[in-house]
Amino acid sequence: MSEPGAPAAGDKAPRLQDRVLRGLRWGRLQEPLGFIKVLEWLFAIFAFGSCGSFSGETGATVVCDSKGLTAINIQFGYPFRLYQISFSMPNCENEEVHTLYLVGDFSAPAEFFVTLGVFSFLYSMAALVLYLRFHSLYTENTKLPFTDFCVTVCFAFFWLVAAAAWGKGLSDVKAATRPSTLIAAMATCQVEGVTCAAGTTPAMGLANISVLFGFLNFLLWAGNCWFVLRETPLLRPPEPRDSAAEQGAIDKQ
């Protein structure tokens, strides 16, 4: 007979993920440090997701006396290497079609923004697991809070740079993909008797949201610097001594 409380022979050993989940201290999410790390994790997803998944369309219409109306539609999106996107410009004088390209390369600020968002997502997730599951290491090892503080300061600075750079890059993308810019670049629109008008206007709402989340991430990481700093030996209050140890020392005297 098996002893009371002993697992039955057919019972399986608890899985590793079950043991990890049981060790999580969900109550720490109510503390500022844990709650802000969750927000950092979520806002990083929104930032790189809204920028990396963006796609837009712009266009114009060309009306020739002999050919009628010709619609030009151009698709563009992340990583915003506009100089690689071509479109066909009709020639109202003959059947020849010219190939033109959009102007500008804004991949550097966009890719930096998305890359920073991915790294922020990974780091905040790892830091959150460490804070919830291995909080004793976080409090006993003085190097971990100080390392977390240094990394948090770096992420706050990089988010400010990335959000500002991508905001400027996005304004340049808007200028380069404006229908009026296309019309000004097409020589056929300067010919007498040819009428050019704006076609599809790009919807840049998702890209604007990505810039907004970039600055929100900066505010989150900058604000979290204070709460992480409080966990470092610089501002952490001294732990109270064990009363039992004090009593034992008194008994020995």
C-alpha positions, 0 to 999 in steps of 0.5 A: 500500500502506498503511503498517504499523500504519496503520488500514485504510481500512474501520476505523472511528475508535474511539468516544468512549466507548471512548476514555473507558473506556480512559482510566479508571484502575481501580486508583484504586478500591483507594485509600480516596478512590476506594473510598469514592466507589463506596460513596457512589454505591451507598448513595445509590441504596439510600437514595432507592430504599428510601424512594421506592419504599415502599408499605404497607397498613393496615386494620381490621375492623368487625363489625355485628350487622345487616351482618356483617363489613366489612373496611377496607384502606388503601394508603399510601406515598411521599410520605406525604401521609396527609391525602389518603388516604381510606377508607370507614367503615361505619355499623351503624345505616343504609346510610350510609357516611362518608368519613374521612381519615388524619391527618398530612403527612410529605412534607417529611422524606421528599422531602428525604431522597429529593432528597438521595439523588438529588443524592448519587448524581449528585455521587458519580458525577461525582466518581468519573469525575473522579477516575478519568479526569481525576486529573491535574486533581484533583492539579494544580488545588488548587481542585478538592480544596478544592471537593470537601472543602467539598461533602463536608462539606455532604453529611455534614451534610445526611445527618445532618439528613435521616436524623434528620428522616426517622427521626422522620417515619417513627415518626409515619407508623407511629403514624398508620397503626397499626390501633389509630389507625384504630379510635380514629378511627372513631365507629362503633367506639364504638357498643355492639354493634359490634366493631372489630379490627385488620386488616392491619398495615403492613410497614415493613421497607423504610422502616426500611432507608431510615433505616438507609442514611441514617445509613450515608450520613452515616458514609460522607460524614463519614469521606470528609472526612478522605481528601478533606482529605488531597488539599487543599493544607492536608495534601498533602505537597509533591511531590518536585522533578524530579531531572532538573531538579536535575541540569540546574541543577547542570550550568549552574553 
